[in-house]
C-alpha cells in the first residue's frame, strides 16, 4: 500500500520539486472552495462533519492519556465543547519513540508516499478544516478555507519536497575503489542510511494552526521522525483533525499510528515547557510569541529548535504613482484578519515633507488621510467588513488595543467593534490608527499584535529606512513594504532590508499584498533576525532533522571482477 502511495503521487512530487527549483508560481491544491472541484456536497458535508465534532471527546485513544481537556471557544461566540487527550509526558514520549522502530527503517520513497497521501486526504477534507479553523482562530470563512486548507497543504508539500531532495542527495549505496599499488586495489561496498533525530514536537499557534504547523510536521515525518503535535489550547480542532488523518494513513501503510500523537493542555495547566525539554524530544518546531519562543531556544538544549516568532513590520512611503490604488491595497493589508497576521504592517513611515506622486508632492496629512479613507471605504459595507476582518482570536488583543489608544500619539482612526450579521456575538475590532513622531519610539518600536497601526512622521525617507531596518535588527520583522518612484531609494531599501533579514515587497497594487507568502516561491521568515531562527521552507529547515550514517564492507575479489 505505501509503495502505491508514492507512485500515485509521484507526479505531484515531481512538480513540487520543480517548483522549489524554479520558484515560479505553482500550487498543488485548488484554493477556490468550489463544488466543481471538491464535490457538489463538499460544503454541506464539511459543515456537518464539523458540527458532529462539537460537544464530544476526541474519538481516538492514545497511550499516556492522563485526562481529557478542552477550552475552545469560537471568537464568533460559541463554545466548541470538544475535549482532547492531555498526556503523561513520560508515557507519551516513550510511545512516540517506540513508534519509530519500523518507520525509520523504511526507505525514502515509502515515507514520502505516506506523507503525500496524508496531504491528499487532508485536501479532501478542506471544507471541514475551514470550519474548524474559522471557529478556533476567528478567520473569515474564505481565509480559513484557503490558509487553513490548500495553502497549508501546499506548505506541507513544500516541506516534503525539500526533505525528499535532501535525503536523495546521497545515494543509498556505492562501490568505493582505491588503487593502493600498481597491481592492487581495495574496494568497499558502502551503504548510506538516513537516521532520524528522534521525537519531534510541533507547537502550534492560535491564529494559523495548520499553515504554521504543517511544515514542521511533514518535514519531521518524511525524514523518519515521530511527531507529537501540541496545539494552542484555543485552537486544537484543526490539528486534531490533522492528527486523525495522519494516524489513519500511517496505519493503512502498515506502521504504528503512534508516529503522530496529540498532546493538549489548558492555559491554566500548560505542558509545553515540560514537553519541549523532555529528554526524548530531539526536534522542536515552535510558532508563537517572542518571550516564550526565546525561552524555548534557550532551554530546549537537547533538541534542534526551529522558531517562528514575531516582529515589527514596516511600510515605507516615499513616492506613489496612483494613491487610490495604493491606499486600497494598503487598507486591505491592514484590515485582513484584524491585523492578526505575523506579516501585517504595523508601522507606516511617511516623511514630514510628504511624498512624490505623478501629480506632484502630496503632504504628510493628505497621505495619512488617504490611508484612513481607504480603510473606511473597505469596511463601509458590513458583509465585506465581516469577511475581511473576521473575529479577534484572543480577548487579550482587545485589551492591547485599549492600552494603545490611551498610551500616546494622536488617534486618527478609532478602532472598535464591527457588527457581524451572521454571528452577533463575534469578538470584533477594526484597525486603530495612531499618528506619532519618530521620536515616540517607546510607542511604536515594539510589537503590537492585532489591529494597531502607527503612522510615523519621519525627517526623510532615508530616516524611514533606517528606523525600519533598526527595528528589524533589534526586535525582528518578517515583512516590509515600500512605495517609491526612485530606483535609488528602491535599491537602498532592498540592501537595508536584506541585511536585516526582512522580505521586501515594492510598489504592490491590485490583488497581491505584503501579508501574503506563497509556498514554493516565497521564504516565510528568514531566520536572520529575532523574528525567528528558521525559514519556511529551505534545505536547512529539513536537513538537520536527520543524519546520514554509513556502513562499509570489503567487496570480495570475485564480486569486484564481475562489477
C-alpha positions as CSV (number, residue, x, y, z in Angstrom):
1,X,0.0,0.0,0.0
2,X,2.7,2.5,0.9
3,X,4.6,1.9,-2.4
4,X,1.3,2.6,-4.1
5,X,1.1,5.9,-2.3
6,X,4.4,7.1,-3.7
7,X,3.5,6.0,-7.2
8,X,0.1,7.6,-7.2
9,X,1.5,10.9,-6.1
10,X,4.8,10.8,-7.9
11,X,3.7,13.4,-10.5
12,X,2.7,15.9,-7.8
13,X,6.1,15.4,-6.0
14,X,8.0,16.0,-9.2
15,X,6.0,19.2,-9.9
16,X,6.8,20.3,-6.3
17,X,10.5,19.6,-6.8
18,X,10.4,21.6,-10.0
19,X,8.6,24.5,-8.3
20,X,11.1,24.8,-5.4
21,X,13.9,24.9,-8.0
22,X,12.4,27.5,-10.4
23,X,10.5,29.5,-7.7
24,X,7.7,30.1,-10.3
25,X,4.1,30.1,-9.4
26,X,2.7,26.6,-8.7
27,X,0.1,25.2,-6.4
28,X,-0.9,21.6,-5.8
29,X,-4.2,22.2,-4.1
30,X,-7.0,24.4,-5.5
31,X,-7.7,27.4,-3.3
32,X,-11.2,28.1,-4.6
33,X,-14.0,26.5,-2.4
34,X,-15.9,25.3,-5.4
35,X,-18.2,22.3,-5.6
36,X,-17.0,21.6,-9.1
37,X,-13.5,21.0,-7.6
38,X,-14.2,19.5,-4.2
39,X,-17.6,17.8,-4.9
40,X,-21.1,19.2,-5.0
41,X,-21.8,18.1,-1.4
42,X,-18.4,19.1,0.0
43,X,-19.5,22.3,1.6
44,X,-22.5,20.7,3.3
45,X,-20.5,17.6,4.3
46,X,-17.8,19.8,5.8
47,X,-20.2,21.7,7.9
48,X,-21.9,18.6,9.1
49,X,-18.6,16.9,9.9
50,X,-17.6,20.0,11.9
51,X,-20.8,20.1,13.8
52,X,-20.5,16.4,14.7
53,X,-17.3,17.1,16.5
54,X,-18.8,19.6,18.9
55,X,-19.6,18.8,22.4
56,X,-17.8,15.4,22.3
57,X,-14.5,13.9,23.2
58,X,-11.9,13.4,20.5
59,X,-12.7,9.9,19.3
60,X,-9.2,8.3,19.1
61,X,-7.5,6.7,22.1
62,X,-3.8,7.4,22.7
63,X,-1.1,6.0,25.0
64,X,-0.3,8.0,28.0
65,X,-3.6,9.9,28.3
66,X,-3.9,11.3,31.8
67,X,-7.0,13.4,31.4
68,X,-9.3,14.9,28.8
69,X,-9.3,18.7,28.5
70,X,-10.8,21.4,26.3
71,X,-11.5,25.1,26.4
72,X,-12.0,26.1,22.8
73,X,-14.5,29.0,22.4
74,X,-15.2,30.3,19.0
75,X,-14.3,34.0,18.5
76,X,-17.7,34.1,16.8
77,X,-19.5,33.4,20.1
78,X,-20.0,29.7,20.8
79,X,-18.2,27.1,22.9
80,X,-17.0,24.1,20.9
81,X,-17.2,21.7,23.8
82,X,-14.6,19.3,22.4
83,X,-12.2,17.5,24.8
84,X,-8.8,16.2,23.9
85,X,-6.2,13.9,25.5
86,X,-3.8,15.6,27.9
87,X,-0.8,13.3,28.4
88,X,1.6,11.9,31.0
89,X,4.7,13.2,29.2
90,X,6.9,10.3,30.0
91,X,4.4,7.7,28.7
92,X,3.6,9.8,25.6
93,X,7.2,10.4,24.6
94,X,8.1,6.8,25.2
95,X,5.2,5.7,22.9
96,X,6.3,8.2,20.3
97,X,9.9,7.0,20.4
98,X,8.8,3.3,20.2
99,X,6.6,4.0,17.1
100,X,9.7,5.0,15.1
101,X,11.1,1.4,15.1
102,X,9.9,0.4,11.6
103,X,9.3,3.9,10.3
104,X,13.0,4.9,10.4
105,X,13.9,1.7,8.6
106,X,11.5,2.4,5.7
107,X,13.0,3.8,2.5
108,X,12.7,7.4,1.4
109,X,10.0,6.7,-1.1
110,X,7.8,4.8,1.3
111,X,7.9,7.6,3.9
112,X,7.4,10.3,1.3
113,X,4.5,8.4,-0.2
114,X,2.8,8.2,3.2
115,X,3.2,12.0,3.7
116,X,1.9,12.7,0.2
117,X,-1.2,10.6,0.8
118,X,-1.9,12.3,4.1
119,X,-1.8,15.7,2.4
120,X,-4.1,14.5,-0.3
121,X,-6.7,13.3,2.2
122,X,-6.4,16.5,4.2
123,X,-7.2,18.3,1.0
124,X,-10.4,16.3,0.5
125,X,-11.5,17.5,3.9
126,X,-10.7,21.2,3.3
127,X,-14.3,22.3,4.0
128,X,-14.4,20.6,7.4
129,X,-11.0,22.1,8.1
130,X,-12.2,25.5,7.1
131,X,-15.0,25.4,9.6
132,X,-12.6,24.2,12.3
133,X,-10.1,26.9,11.5
134,X,-12.8,29.6,11.3
135,X,-14.3,28.8,14.7
136,X,-11.0,28.5,16.5
137,X,-9.0,31.3,15.0
138,X,-11.6,33.8,14.0
139,X,-10.6,33.9,10.4
140,X,-13.4,34.7,7.9
141,X,-14.6,31.6,6.0
142,X,-12.7,32.3,2.8
143,X,-9.5,32.9,4.5
144,X,-10.0,29.9,6.8
145,X,-10.6,27.7,3.8
146,X,-7.5,28.9,1.9
147,X,-5.0,29.4,4.7
148,X,-6.2,26.5,6.8
149,X,-6.7,24.2,3.9
150,X,-5.0,24.4,0.4
151,X,-2.3,26.9,1.3
152,X,-1.3,25.0,4.5
153,X,-1.3,21.8,2.5
154,X,1.0,23.4,-0.1
155,X,3.3,24.4,2.7
156,X,3.3,20.8,3.9
157,X,4.1,19.5,0.5
158,X,6.9,22.1,0.1
159,X,8.5,20.6,3.2
160,X,8.1,17.1,1.9
161,X,9.7,18.1,-1.4
162,X,12.7,19.7,0.4
163,X,13.0,16.7,2.6
164,X,12.9,14.3,-0.3
165,X,15.6,16.3,-2.2
166,X,17.9,16.4,0.8
167,X,17.5,12.7,1.5
168,X,18.1,11.8,-2.1
169,X,21.2,13.9,-2.3
170,X,23.3,10.9,-1.2
171,X,22.9,7.6,-2.9
172,X,21.7,4.6,-0.9
173,X,24.8,2.6,-1.8
174,X,28.1,2.9,-3.7
175,X,31.2,0.9,-4.6
176,X,34.4,2.7,-3.5
177,X,37.6,1.6,-5.1
178,X,41.1,2.9,-4.3
179,X,44.2,1.9,-6.2
180,X,46.8,1.1,-3.5
181,X,49.6,0.0,-5.8
182,X,50.3,-0.6,-9.5
183,X,48.7,-4.0,-9.3
184,X,46.4,-3.9,-6.2
185,X,43.3,-2.0,-5.3
186,X,40.8,-2.3,-2.5
187,X,37.1,-2.0,-2.9
188,X,34.4,-1.3,-0.3
189,X,30.7,-1.6,-0.6
190,X,29.2,1.4,1.2
191,X,25.6,1.8,2.3
192,X,24.3,5.1,3.5
193,X,21.3,5.2,5.8
194,X,19.1,8.1,6.8
195,X,19.0,8.2,10.6
196,X,16.3,10.4,12.1
197,X,17.0,12.5,15.2
198,X,14.1,11.2,17.3
199,X,10.8,12.5,18.7
200,X,9.7,15.8,17.1
201,X,7.4,18.3,18.8
202,X,5.3,20.8,16.9
203,X,4.0,23.6,19.0
204,X,1.0,25.2,17.2
205,X,-0.2,28.8,17.4
206,X,-3.7,30.2,17.9
207,X,-4.1,32.1,14.7
208,X,-2.7,29.8,11.9
209,X,-2.7,26.4,13.5
210,X,-2.3,24.4,10.2
211,X,-0.4,26.8,8.0
212,X,2.4,27.3,10.5
213,X,2.5,23.7,11.8
214,X,2.4,21.7,8.6
215,X,6.0,22.4,7.5
216,X,7.5,21.1,10.7
217,X,5.1,18.1,11.0
218,X,5.8,16.9,7.5
219,X,9.5,17.7,7.4
220,X,10.0,15.6,10.6
221,X,7.7,12.8,9.5
222,X,9.2,12.5,6.0
223,X,12.8,12.3,7.4
224,X,11.9,9.4,9.7
225,X,11.0,11.0,13.0
226,X,7.8,10.6,15.0
227,X,5.8,13.7,15.8
228,X,3.9,15.0,18.9
229,X,1.5,17.7,17.9
230,X,1.0,20.3,20.7
231,X,-1.8,22.7,19.7
232,X,-2.5,26.0,21.3
233,X,-5.4,25.4,23.8
234,X,-7.6,27.8,21.9
235,X,-7.1,26.3,18.5
236,X,-6.9,22.5,18.9
237,X,-9.5,21.1,16.5
238,X,-7.7,21.8,13.2
239,X,-4.6,20.0,14.4
240,X,-6.7,17.2,16.0
241,X,-8.3,16.6,12.6
242,X,-4.8,16.6,11.1
243,X,-3.5,14.0,13.6
244,X,-6.6,11.9,12.9
245,X,-5.8,11.8,9.2
246,X,-2.1,11.2,9.8
247,X,-2.8,8.2,12.0
248,X,-5.3,6.7,9.6
249,X,-2.9,6.8,6.6
250,X,0.1,5.6,8.7
251,X,-1.9,2.6,10.0
252,X,-3.0,1.7,6.4
253,X,0.6,1.8,5.3
254,X,1.5,-0.8,8.0
255,X,3.2,1.4,10.5
256,X,2.5,2.3,14.1
257,X,-0.1,5.1,14.2
258,X,1.6,6.5,17.3
259,X,4.1,8.0,15.0
260,X,1.8,11.0,15.3
261,X,0.3,11.9,18.7
262,X,-1.8,14.7,20.0
263,X,-0.8,16.4,23.3
264,X,-3.2,19.0,24.7
265,X,-3.3,21.3,27.7
266,X,-5.1,24.3,29.1
267,X,-3.9,27.9,29.7
268,X,-4.1,27.2,33.5
269,X,-2.1,24.0,33.3
270,X,0.4,24.2,30.4
271,X,2.6,21.4,29.4
272,X,4.7,23.0,26.6
273,X,7.8,23.7,28.7
274,X,8.0,20.2,30.0
275,X,7.3,18.7,26.6
276,X,9.9,20.6,24.6
277,X,12.6,20.0,27.2
278,X,11.8,16.3,27.7
279,X,14.9,14.1,27.2
280,X,13.2,12.0,24.4
281,X,12.5,15.1,22.3
282,X,15.1,15.8,19.7
283,X,13.3,18.3,17.4
284,X,11.1,21.3,18.3
285,X,9.1,23.4,15.9
286,X,7.6,26.5,17.7
287,X,5.3,29.2,16.4
288,X,4.2,31.9,18.8
289,X,5.2,34.9,20.9
290,X,8.8,36.1,21.3
291,X,9.1,35.7,25.1
292,X,8.3,32.0,25.2
293,X,10.0,31.4,21.9
294,X,13.2,32.9,23.3
295,X,12.8,30.6,26.3
296,X,12.4,27.5,24.1
297,X,15.5,28.4,22.1
298,X,17.5,28.9,25.4
299,X,16.2,25.8,27.3
300,X,15.4,23.0,24.8
301,X,19.1,22.3,24.6
302,X,18.7,18.6,24.0
303,X,16.8,19.3,20.7
304,X,17.3,21.2,17.4
305,X,14.9,24.1,17.6
306,X,13.1,25.9,14.8
307,X,11.2,29.0,15.7
308,X,8.8,31.5,14.0
309,X,8.1,34.3,16.5
310,X,7.1,37.9,15.7
311,X,8.4,41.3,14.9
312,X,7.7,44.9,13.9
313,X,6.7,45.0,10.3
314,X,7.1,48.3,8.4
315,X,5.7,50.1,5.4
316,X,7.8,52.9,3.9
317,X,6.1,55.5,1.7
318,X,8.4,57.6,-0.5
319,X,6.6,58.0,-3.8
320,X,3.4,56.8,-5.4
321,X,2.1,56.8,-8.9
322,X,-1.6,56.1,-8.0
323,X,-2.6,56.9,-4.5
324,X,-6.1,55.3,-4.9
325,X,-4.6,52.0,-5.9
326,X,-2.0,52.1,-3.1
327,X,-4.4,53.1,-0.4
328,X,-6.8,50.3,-1.4
329,X,-4.0,47.7,-1.4
330,X,-2.6,49.0,1.9
331,X,-6.1,49.2,3.5
332,X,-6.7,45.5,2.8
333,X,-3.3,44.6,4.2
334,X,-4.1,46.5,7.4
335,X,-7.6,45.1,7.8
336,X,-7.2,41.5,6.8
337,X,-8.0,39.2,9.8
338,X,-8.0,42.2,12.1
339,X,-4.2,42.6,11.9
340,X,-3.6,39.2,13.4
341,X,-1.2,38.0,10.8
342,X,2.6,37.9,11.6
343,X,3.1,39.6,8.3
344,X,0.7,42.5,8.8
345,X,2.3,46.0,8.6
346,X,2.4,47.8,11.9
347,X,4.4,51.0,11.3
348,X,3.8,53.2,8.3
349,X,6.7,55.6,7.8
350,X,6.0,58.9,5.9
351,X,8.4,61.8,5.5
352,X,7.2,65.0,7.2
353,X,7.6,66.8,3.8
354,X,5.2,64.4,2.1
355,X,5.8,62.1,-0.8
356,X,6.1,62.4,-4.6
357,X,3.2,61.4,-6.8
358,X,2.6,61.6,-10.5
359,X,0.6,64.8,-9.7
360,X,3.3,66.4,-7.6
361,X,4.0,66.4,-3.9
362,X,1.4,65.0,-1.5
363,X,1.5,66.3,2.0
364,X,2.0,64.1,5.1
365,X,-1.5,64.9,6.3
366,X,-3.1,64.1,2.9
367,X,-1.2,60.8,2.7
368,X,-2.3,59.8,6.2
369,X,-5.9,60.9,5.3
370,X,-5.8,58.7,2.1
371,X,-4.9,55.7,4.2
372,X,-7.7,56.3,6.6
373,X,-10.1,56.9,3.8
374,X,-9.1,53.6,2.2
375,X,-9.7,51.7,5.4
376,X,-13.0,53.4,6.0
377,X,-14.2,52.6,2.5
378,X,-13.1,49.0,2.7
379,X,-15.1,48.5,5.9
380,X,-18.1,50.6,4.9
381,X,-20.1,47.5,3.6
382,X,-20.9,45.4,6.7
383,X,-20.8,42.0,4.9
384,X,-17.5,42.8,3.3
385,X,-16.1,44.1,6.6
386,X,-17.1,41.0,8.5
387,X,-15.4,38.7,6.0
388,X,-12.2,40.7,5.8
389,X,-11.8,41.4,9.5
390,X,-13.1,38.0,10.7
391,X,-13.0,37.9,14.5
392,X,-10.4,38.5,17.2
393,X,-9.0,35.2,18.5
394,X,-7.8,36.3,21.9
395,X,-9.6,38.7,24.3
396,X,-6.1,40.0,25.2
397,X,-5.8,41.5,21.8
398,X,-8.8,43.8,22.5
399,X,-7.1,44.8,25.8
400,X,-4.0,45.6,23.8
401,X,-6.0,47.9,21.5
402,X,-7.4,49.7,24.5
403,X,-4.0,50.2,26.0
404,X,-2.6,51.6,22.7
405,X,-5.4,54.0,22.4
406,X,-4.5,55.7,25.7
407,X,-0.7,55.3,25.6
408,X,0.0,58.3,23.5
409,X,0.0,59.7,20.0
410,X,-2.9,61.2,18.0
411,X,-5.7,58.8,17.2
412,X,-6.5,59.3,13.5
413,X,-9.0,56.4,13.3
414,X,-10.6,54.8,16.4
415,X,-10.8,51.0,16.1
416,X,-13.8,49.3,17.6
417,X,-16.4,46.6,17.3
418,X,-17.9,45.8,13.9
419,X,-21.4,44.2,13.6
420,X,-21.4,40.7,12.2
421,X,-24.9,39.9,10.8
422,X,-24.4,36.1,11.0
423,X,-22.6,36.0,14.3
424,X,-23.9,38.8,16.6
425,X,-21.7,37.6,19.5
426,X,-18.5,37.7,17.5
427,X,-15.5,39.5,19.1
428,X,-14.5,42.1,16.5
429,X,-12.3,45.1,16.2
430,X,-11.4,47.3,13.2
431,X,-8.0,49.0,13.0
432,X,-6.9,51.6,15.4
433,X,-4.6,54.1,13.6
434,X,-2.4,56.4,15.6
435,X,-0.1,59.2,14.4
436,X,3.2,59.6,16.1
437,X,6.6,61.3,15.6
438,X,9.7,59.3,15.0
439,X,10.9,60.3,18.5
440,X,8.0,58.5,20.1
441,X,9.8,55.2,19.7
442,X,8.5,53.9,23.1
443,X,5.1,53.6,21.4
444,X,5.8,52.1,18.0
445,X,9.1,50.3,18.3
446,X,7.6,47.3,19.9
447,X,5.4,44.5,18.6
448,X,1.7,45.5,19.0
449,X,-0.1,42.3,17.8
450,X,-3.6,43.0,16.4
451,X,-5.4,45.8,14.7
452,X,-3.0,48.6,15.9
453,X,-1.3,50.8,13.3
454,X,1.2,53.6,13.8
455,X,1.7,56.3,11.1
456,X,5.1,57.6,11.9
457,X,6.2,61.1,10.8
458,X,9.9,61.0,9.9
459,X,12.6,63.5,8.8
460,X,13.1,61.9,5.5
461,X,12.7,58.6,3.5
462,X,16.3,57.8,4.4
463,X,15.4,58.1,8.1
464,X,12.3,55.9,7.5
465,X,14.5,53.2,6.0
466,X,16.9,53.5,8.9
467,X,14.1,53.2,11.5
468,X,12.5,50.2,9.8
469,X,15.9,48.4,9.5
470,X,16.9,49.1,13.0
471,X,13.7,47.7,14.4
472,X,14.2,44.6,12.3
473,X,17.7,44.1,13.6
474,X,16.8,44.6,17.3
475,X,13.2,43.3,17.5
476,X,12.7,41.3,14.4
477,X,10.5,41.7,11.4
478,X,9.0,39.4,8.8
479,X,7.9,41.8,6.1
480,X,8.5,45.3,4.8
481,X,6.6,47.2,2.1
482,X,8.0,50.1,0.1
483,X,6.3,52.5,-2.3
484,X,8.8,54.6,-4.3
485,X,9.3,56.0,-7.8
486,X,13.0,56.4,-7.3
487,X,15.2,53.5,-8.3
488,X,18.0,54.6,-5.9
489,X,15.6,54.5,-3.0
490,X,14.4,51.1,-4.0
491,X,17.9,49.8,-4.3
492,X,18.9,51.2,-0.9
493,X,15.8,49.7,0.8
494,X,16.5,46.3,-0.8
495,X,20.0,46.5,0.6
496,X,18.9,47.6,4.1
497,X,16.1,45.1,4.4
498,X,18.1,42.2,3.0
499,X,20.8,42.9,5.6
500,X,18.1,42.9,8.3
501,X,16.7,39.6,7.1
502,X,13.3,41.0,6.0
503,X,11.3,40.1,3.0
504,X,10.6,43.3,1.0
505,X,7.7,44.0,-1.3
506,X,7.8,47.0,-3.6
507,X,5.0,49.0,-5.1
508,X,2.3,46.4,-4.7
509,X,-1.2,47.3,-6.0
510,X,-4.1,45.1,-7.1
511,X,-4.7,41.7,-5.6
512,X,-1.2,40.9,-4.2
513,X,-0.5,42.0,-0.7
514,X,2.5,42.4,1.6
515,X,0.9,39.9,4.1
516,X,0.9,37.0,1.6
517,X,3.6,34.4,1.4
518,X,3.4,31.9,-1.5
519,X,4.6,28.3,-1.0
520,X,7.3,27.0,-3.3
521,X,8.4,30.6,-4.1
522,X,8.5,32.9,-1.0
523,X,10.6,32.2,2.0
524,X,8.5,32.9,5.1
525,X,10.6,34.2,7.9
526,X,14.3,34.5,7.1
527,X,15.9,33.1,10.2
528,X,18.2,36.2,10.0
529,X,16.7,38.4,12.7
530,X,14.9,38.0,16.1
531,X,11.6,37.2,14.4
532,X,12.6,33.6,14.1
533,X,15.6,31.3,13.6
534,X,14.2,29.2,10.6
535,X,12.7,29.6,7.2
536,X,9.6,28.0,5.8
537,X,11.0,26.4,3.8
538,X,14.5,25.7,2.7
539,X,17.1,22.9,2.8
540,X,18.3,24.0,6.2
541,X,14.8,23.5,7.6
542,X,14.8,19.8,6.8
543,X,18.4,18.7,6.6
544,X,19.2,18.8,10.3
545,X,16.2,16.6,11.1
546,X,18.3,13.6,10.1
547,X,21.8,12.4,9.7
548,X,23.4,10.1,7.1
549,X,25.3,7.2,8.6
550,X,27.5,4.9,6.5
551,X,28.4,1.2,6.8
552,X,31.1,-0.4,4.7
553,X,32.4,-3.8,3.9
554,X,35.1,-5.1,1.6
555,X,34.0,-6.3,-1.8
556,X,35.2,-9.9,-2.5
557,X,37.5,-10.1,-5.4
558,X,35.1,-12.3,-7.3
559,X,32.3,-9.7,-7.0
560,X,34.7,-6.9,-7.8
561,X,35.7,-8.7,-11.0
562,X,32.1,-9.0,-12.2
563,X,31.4,-5.3,-11.5
